[in-house]
Amino acid sequence: MQTILNELKGKLVVSCQALEDEPLHSAFIMSRMAVAAAQGGASGIRANSVVDIEAIKQQVALPVIGIIKRDYPDSEVYITPTLREVDELMQVAPEIIALDATDRMRPGGLTLSELVEQIRARYPSVVLMADVSGVAEAKTAQALGFDCVGTTLFGYTPATAGHRLPEEDCRLLREVIAAVSVPVIAEGNVETPELAARCFALGAHAVVVGGAITRPQQITARFVAAIHAQSTDGA
């Protein structure tokens, strides 16, 4: 179980995702993104949906962190929220399955503890990654038996809205690393190579970079914003 995590230690994982309302939404395009990431030196891929993971695994031999994003009417949790999504992911056997491990209400009122128990009973050897938004959630995830935790959801929950991983020299990342003994994966708004390197220097086990590499609309928007700011300052 730890072999995959050992392989990712000190390495870059590239998130190849595009939702239905995004211009690059396509299993074929995501598979080619994965090829490009592999050629650039990435050591792992994070991907969303069975079709994308299946296409990616046909193109690259890198380990995959698999998720399924699905909305439920009774919950804000949407990253691999129930056992249904885990069952679907196991059809394509990603090396790691990540799920929302925040303290928010889950679909159907199922607790995180109950979900983990269900997963472990059905798939005892699967490697589980906890996507958290804070230190307390990271501690809970470790206590529940998650194999690693990621800072994925910092800034994306009501309690952390408006915050970003880079702030205060990655304070949240440093606090999570200090609080748990399982590997901590830095993820969320890692927008530059320098920031990724800083995350490793602070003790991150691995770093996941997504939009800064694989979402050209976001990359373009940052350029446009910088140009606009420069022109405004010079006006």
Order of alpha helices (4+ residues) and beta strands (2+ residues): alpha-beta-alpha-beta-alpha-beta-alpha-beta-alpha-beta-alpha-beta-alpha-beta-alpha-beta-alpha-alpha
